[in-house]
Amino acid sequence: MSSSAELRQVLLTFIAGAAEPALLDPGEEPLRLIPEHWEISEWNGRIAFQAWDVRRNLVCRITGVKEQRRSRLSLYTERFPRAQGEVQIADLAAPEAFEIERRANRIAFRERFRFMLAREFPEWKTEDLSSEANLEYSLSPAYIRAMLRRGSTGVAVMAVPPGAAQPAGVVAFALIWFDHLRRREHALTIGRLMIFCPAECVGEIVARAAQLNPVRVDCGVIAFDERDRLGTVDFSDAGNLDSNLPPCRHSMAPNANMPAFPEIPEVDRMERSDGTIAFRVRGLEFARWRPTGGGKLTCGIGRRRACGIETLATMGREIARVRSASVEDRQHPLYTQCPEGWLESAVRANPSALDASLRDAPIYGQVPIFAGRDHGIVDLLGIDHTGRLVVIELKASMDPQLPFQAIDYWLRVGKRLQAGDFRRLGYFPAVTVQMDAPRILLVAPALEFHSTSETILSYLRPEIEITRIGLSAEWRKELRVMFRLNGAERPE
């Protein structure tokens, strides 16, 4: 840059053209540039850029432009005499800026966590502090990990950054990190795992952590607030899970003027507890009827519009033709969409193919026991011939969170079971439901179980009865079991 005047103009032009300009200083959270909360001045021939909010005041001397893009301006700065640094000004409204902001927040929290550990554990040395992904060991960049060392003792630690999308997912990755350190650090005794999380995320995290076997891992959860004040969480609060269970009924509006829908080959008609009717082809929903306003039928995948019964039938037949196990075009969007839904429909049609002890009916799909929350995995709730409930978790692709997502549902089912809600609300009629804790079946194509599954399962309480069922790659044609493993057993 030939002059400070030209540099000033570059800054002003970029900020004026950005919808959500923000200053990204390494180690700091993004500071949004609000009018009248930033200014450009000159100091000893250098451009001084200053921005502030109610908490922070950042000042940097800008010496030049490193790179200029439509959504980001990378700048050289002078930190100390003859010491060069960098800052960025980015438009956080740009699509590609989402990852920039997330990474900046993660790095800022990493440094904040470093000071937190140094303050609370002054006699321990912090090592391996990182917010980067490690694909070789399946370590996520969503959480901050580290190891504390003192003499021959080590402690695995992992922290949830404020605003994390899936805070409860930290438990699975913390176990993976704990197990990795135990295998790597042969000279250290590593028996403790500490999970740090914002106070507002404690509930789901503690519920999962309380299911760990204390003989295998000494796990503690520490909550922090906006001032980084810490407090250890009591696991006795782990049972306070938010859940509800609606009455088991077909329609909340039985007197509504429901049309006489025709029988369409290979189209399932699902009556839901909210009174609506969903139309699906092998788990892919393409239409829904609602009883409100005299009844309304909408059709479409993704975006739906009002339609008639003739359109419903035509669309159903076409989707069934394309979404077929015998179709040649397996790259068609209607074939590849919603694989978990397809797997669910296959299991609902023949649950005993997975486990001979399962009753074919009744079996309930996605019972809204999470108070309307969808945690991304298809849940089925069945019952075996002894009257014991069985939670069935289905996944068509790899996911290290699968065991804990099953446990989330299992905990809530167990809570409603002990309260007598299934019997009182009309579930499993004519069957005597046993009060024993439900069994868990994790069902996925055999090659789609994540490599960390055995590691995670090995640290769970032994009384949690989990069976993994691996299906053949051609599960769309036939549910054929390739392996059945209990707990942390490994396939031969």
C-alpha positions, -999 to +999 in steps of 0.1 A: +000+000+000+016+032-011+001+056+014-019+057+046-047+076+027-051+047+003-051+022+032-077+042+050-099+042+018-096+004+015-108+000+051-137+025+047-149+010+014-149-026+027-167-018+060-193+003+042-200-025+018-202-053+044-236-062+059-222-073+092-185-061+095-165-075+123-129-072+135-112-106+140-081-104+162-064-137+169-073-150+203-103-127+206-140-132+199-152-114+167-160-077+176-188-064+154-182-030+140-212-009+150-215+027+137-200+051+162-182+022+179-151+023+157-127+048+142-097+052+120-069+076+129-032+082+121-003+077+145+033+083+135+024+077+099+006+045+107-032+038+104-046+031+139-079+012+139-099+012+171-132-007+179-150-011+211-182-024+228-194-025+264-167-052+273-137-046+250-116-020+234-093-032+206-066-011+190-043-021+162-018-004+140-024-014+104+006-014+080-008-030+048-032-053+031-023-089+029-053-102+010-086-087-001-117-108-009-153-100-012-161-112+023-128-108+041-100-083+044-067-096+058-044-069+071-008-067+084-004-051+118+025-038+138+024-055+172+058-043+185+086-025+167+097-047+138+072-074+149+045-081+123+010-096+131-023-100+113-060-091+118-090-096+096-121-076+090-148-099+077-184-097+066-202-121+090-233-120+068-214-138+039-220-175+037-184-185+039-179-162+069-198-186+092-168-209+095-145-179+100-165-166+129-169-201+144-131-207+142-124-173+157-147-179+186-132-214+191-096-200+192-107-172+216-123-197+240-092-219+237-071-191+252-097-183+277-098-220+288-060-219+290-061-192+317-090-210+334-069-241+338-038-222+349-058-204+376-077-234+389-049-259+387-016-239+393+004-270+403-005-288+370+011-283+336-013-279+307-003-298+276-019-306+242-043-277+244-061-277+210-092-267+192-082-284+159-097-316+144-078-348+145-093-372+119-069-400+127-082-403+163-118-390+156-114-359+177-138-331+169-129-294+165-162-284+182-146-288+217-114-277+233-092-306+246-061-307+268-042-328+293-031-318+328+001-333+340+016-334+375+044-359+381+033-393+369-004-384+369-024-371+340-060-358+337-079-356+304-100-325+301-124-312+274-145-280+273-176-269+255-173-234+241-202-211+248-229-213+221-218-247+209-244-263+186-244-297+203-230-293+238-240-328+250-218-343+222-188-335+243-192-366+264-186-390+235-155-370+223-142-366+258-142-404+262-124-408+229-098-382+241-095-399+275-090-434+259-065-420+234-044-404+262-044-436+282-031-456+252-005-429+243+009-419+277+023-452+290+043-435+317+013-417+331-016-428+353-047-413+337-079-422+355-097-389+356-117-371+330-130-336+335-156-320+313-161-282+314-193-266+301-213-234+303-238-235+332-268-235+308-256-268+291-252-288+323-284-309+322-279-330+290-242-334+297-246-346+332-273-370+322-249-387+298-219-385+320-238-402+348-241-433+327-204-439+327-189-468+347-170-452+376-148-482+378-135-475+342-134-437+343-136-411+371-156-384+354-165-350+367-185-321+351-175-285+360-198-257+350-185-221+343-204-188+340-197-157+319-171-146+344-154-181+343-163-189+379-163-227+383-185-251+401-186-289+403-219-304+393-235-331+414-245-362+394-275-368+416-293-341+395-289-363+364-324-376+365-341-342+360-346-346+323-372-326+303-396-350+287-433-356+281-454-384+266-487-376+248-517-400+250-515-428+225-544-420+202-549-417+164-564-382+162-571-352+184-599-343+160-619-375+153-649-356+140-630-337+114-643-340+078-614-363+067-615-371+029-618-407+018-581-412+008-576-440-018-552-469-011-520-461-030-496-491-035-464-487-015-476-455+002-479-457+040-505-435+058-493-426+093-518-412+117-500-390+142-510-380+178-515-344+168-544-353+145-524-350+112-519-378+087-485-382+070-481-399+036-447-416+031-430-439+006-404-460+024-399-434+051-398-403+028-428-380+036-443-362+006-477-352+018-496-343+050-533-337+058-542-314+086-577-313+102-576-276+109-597-252+089-620-280+076-590-301+065-561-292+043-539-315+022-504-304+011-479-322-011-442-317-019-407-327-007-392-298+011-416-270+000-452-281+001-483-266-015-520-273-013-530-302-035-559-325-042-563-363-038-554-369-075-521-351-071-514-371-040-520-404-058-499-394-088-470-382-067-471-413-045-470-436-075-440-418-090-420-417-058-427-454-052-414-461-087-381-443-082-377-451-045-375-488-050-348-513-040-349-528-075-345-495-093-314-491-115-308-454-109-295-454-073-282-418-076-317-404-080-324-378-053-356-395-043-337-428-039-309-413-018-330-390+004-339-399+040-321-432+043-329-434+081-366-431+071-363-460+047-345-481+073-373-473+098-400-484+075-382-517+068-378-523+105-414-514+114-426-538+087-405-567+102-390-560+136-385-597+144-360-598+115-336-579+138-344-597+170-367-628+172-378-618+207-395-586+194-432-585+189-442-574+154-468-550+170-473-526+185-442-506+176-441-469+179-421-445+157-405-414+170-427-411+201-424-374+210-408-380+244-383-352+239-410-325+242-409-319+204-371-319+200-355-338+172-321-351+180-314-364+145-317-401+149-348-422+142-362-438+173-385-468+175-400-481+207-410-518+207-417-545+232-405-581+234-425-613+242-416-610+279-432-575+281-399-556+283-396-524+264-369-521+236-355-488+224-344-492+187-320-466+173-315-465+136-286-449+116-277-453+080-243-436+082-214-433+106-220-412+137-199-414+169-228-400+189-251-430+182-246-447+216-253-416+236-282-405+214-298-439+222-291-434+259-308-400+257-340-416+245-335-447+268-333-424+299-366-407+291-384-439+282-372-453+316-385-423+334-419-425+318-420-462+324-413-459+361-441-432+363-465-457+348-472-434+318-472-460+291-499-481+307-519-450+318-518-433+283-527-464+263-494-476+249-490-514+243-526-524+249-533-560+259-496-564+269-483-565+304-454-541+304-425-551+326-409-525+348-373-536+340-351-510+323-356-511+285-331-528+263-313-508+236-307-520+200-283-500+178-291-508+142-270-497+112-254-512+081-225-533+093-199-510+077-215-478+090-208-483+127-183-457+137-148-470+147-152-455+181-183-474+190-166-501+210-145-475+229-175-455+239-196-486+249-167-500+270-170-470+294-208-473+300-223-487+331-226-525+327-263-526+336-271-507+304-280-535+281-270-525+245-269-548+215-254-536+181-270-551+150-251-548+118-271-552+086-259-562+051-252-535+026-284-544+007-306-537+036-331-518+013-338-552-004-338-574+027-330-569+065-302-595+068-282-594+101-244-597+095-235-595+132-250-591+166-227-578+194-234-572+230-219-541+246-183-534+236-178-567+218-158-564+186-167-582+154-145-610+144 
